[in-house]
Amino acid sequence: MIITTAIVTTLLLKLGEKGLEKAFETGGEKISEGAINWIKGLFFKDGEPKKVLKELQEEPNNTNKQEIVKSIIENSIEDNENNLKYFEELIEKIPNIQNITSNSKNVVIGNINVSGNSVVGDGNNVN
């Protein structure tokens, strides 16, 4: 699985926005205790978001903050292969989180907020 910054950011913002317990209410599929404990250990302390998650919540579009949380997850997976299974489980079972595009360019998923023109793709012209 390719771990993208977008998918990590979406996952963590959903956790931070809904709170740890409500984010895991999936309407049917139960998330394993191992997956919950793994993500809790990375980004929560005493039931509260750690500094890195709080900062991402405050500035969700800050690419530096996104890369930091992505690195934390990647390092955790490098340290223990089982953590990749937990990550995949969270992505699959938390509603509205999907990684449907990989190894592709010129794809925009989500809103683009710009002042001025926004061009997506090669060779597109703005008149």
Secondary structure, 3 states (H helix, E strand, C coil): CCCCHHHHHHHHHHHHHHCHHHHCCCCCCCCCHHHHHHHHHHHEECCEECHHHHHHHHCCCCHHHHHHHHHHHHHHHHHCCHHHHHHHHHHHHCCCCCCCCCCCCCCCCCCCCCCCCCCCCCCCCCC
